[in-house]
Amino acid sequence: PYELRDAGKREALTFGNRLFFGHRHSGYQQSPLGAQLARTGWSWGSAAADFDFDGFADVYIANGHETKASVEDYEPEFWLHDIYVGKSQENALAHQYFQEKFRATRGRGHSYGGYERNRFFLNEGGTNFVEVGYLFGLAMQEDSRNVAAADLTGDGKLDLIVTTFEVHPKIRQTIRIFENRLADVGAAVTLRLNSSKHWGQVGRLQNTATIQAFALPLGEGYRTQMEPVTRIGLGTNREIPIHLQIGGLTTNISPHGHKPVTIP
């Protein structure tokens, strides 16, 4: 992108990460809200889940490609210039150029999409995202890959599982677990699905106070798949019973605390 407009369309050429919203009849579409998540780094896995159970899904994003000894980063130079040097055909001059360039950058410990912290966006009522990764202790600087959200402690709240793939000071892979210790969380319904027929469907929870729609995806993120459990935040609404509809299944449920309701 360029600051000044001209006869071309360079200001509209590139874009960061995309956030698509599902619509019942028109499929997935982008909205202005997605622009707040566009510039989040070199992103891999993500988890969209309601961590504070206010009824709106929050987003955690794993970032970083290769963090090495130096904060000098070769990635911008590659995408802005060097990618246009190489062609599909063999070229001795281009080969020599890249050998010298890599010795001067990567060979000296320059990073490539490095030192990019993970991001955690709280959804403020479906109208705004607030990035709180550093405040919540989730802004890891290690190059991360996979993200999963699950209740690992049995308290009903969603914890985070994150994997890393690091190349400096040595190559290693790790798994990090972050416990959700948020004290002020809303009510939620936990559904455990015993049948695969429900996956991929859209469900709805309803009582006299609210209607909450939700989806049951088969997969969740980069090399990641969740357990057959979904949690729907209800905010301050704790009224029961709740009318549940998933596909052709219609029933009333009366959840107690964070104990899951089994759906056959």
MOVENJO-V827511 format. One record per helix or strand of 3 or more residues. SS is the DSSP state (H for helix, E for strand). FROM is the first residue (numbers start at 0). LEN is the number of residues. If there is no record, write none. Layout:
# MOVENJO-V827511
SS,FROM,LEN / SS,FROM,LEN
This chain:
# MOVENJO-V827511
H,9,3 / E,19,4 / E,26,4 / H,31,6 / E,42,7 / E,57,6 / E,69,4 / H,74,6 / H,81,3 / H,91,13 / H,105,3 / E,109,3 / E,118,5 / E,128,3 / E,143,7 / E,158,8 / E,171,7 / E,186,7 / H,195,3 / E,201,5 / E,210,5 / E,228,7 / E,241,5 / E,248,5 / E,260,3
